[in-house]
Amino acid sequence: VLSFIIFICYIASLAASFMMAPLLEFLLALFLFFAYASKLNEKFKGLYWPLTDFLRCVTAAIIYFAISIAAVSKYNDGASKAAGVFGFIATIVFAIDFYITFNDLVTFLKQGSSDSPEGHKSEGGYNSPSF
């Protein structure tokens, strides 16, 4: 929702060249929402879904921070300033989502590595290959 609001603000502003970033983020978030809602993540096991969500959060936070600085500092109209302020709020929201997703990703990876069988230890302390 925040990405859509930022998109609308950029359309109404002089900084319309920045409108593509919130539009793409909105569409990607919408796709991932429907993918999780329709259980596509359970059907397509080849795609690593937690990592996809993690990378979306990281890139969104970085891009929103950069375009918000440019919108607030370069343009003087009210819509650009509003888009920049909403962009800073979106940066904080995506940073929090990044932190939560990162913790879930680490937990998922630790759970996955504890399930995998380990090789036999040799005297030198190295894992010997299992054939």
PyMOL commands that set and color helices and strands:
alter all, ss='L'
color gray80, all
select helices_A, chain A and resi 2-12+16-18+20-37+40-43+49-74+78-115
alter helices_A, ss='H'
color red, helices_A
deselect
rebuild
show_as cartoon
